[in-house]
């Protein structure tokens, strides 16, 4: 009897061990799968970088179309932040912030206004990088624009209070502020960012309604 079992196992080519152990090993080998790292393909990364370069260039061009300008910087433009908002909603906050930081440094080299290294950081890479926070609200275009511009306002506001308090007048925009740096910085930066908020919101609504956010994605 034992000889017959040994002969059967030899012919089948299976090791002489209980069926249960063999089946378990076979099942484990079939279910084991190699770990695949989730990385963006090179072609996709190239496309994203190309998009980023285009939106930075377009924002820079639109920033030259100004309706008004203030002495220490700040102007109402032809929707210069909209390409960055479009990119942030399309690609997310991380890439949106990156594009904003790069755009901020481009703005510094195009129209530099420097009084201190911390002021440079606040008014350029930090302020414009904050626009990328719009990517946190990719399905709510109005909220995304408000968050992005709100972040930029906060950076400029802090910079104004710390580095431009000396310019605070007694009366500004018809309001008596008594030389208060906080009121001056809020009014100064709000005077051009509120119109920018309106312009950007209108343009983003048009882009979203026309399904332009995911076009050729």
Helices and strands as residue ranges (DSSP letters): H 2-12, H 19-31, H 42-63, E 66-69, E 75-77, H 82-91, H 93-110, H 117-120, I 121-126, H 127-129, G 130-137, H 141-163, G 165-167, E 171-172, E 175-176, H 181-209
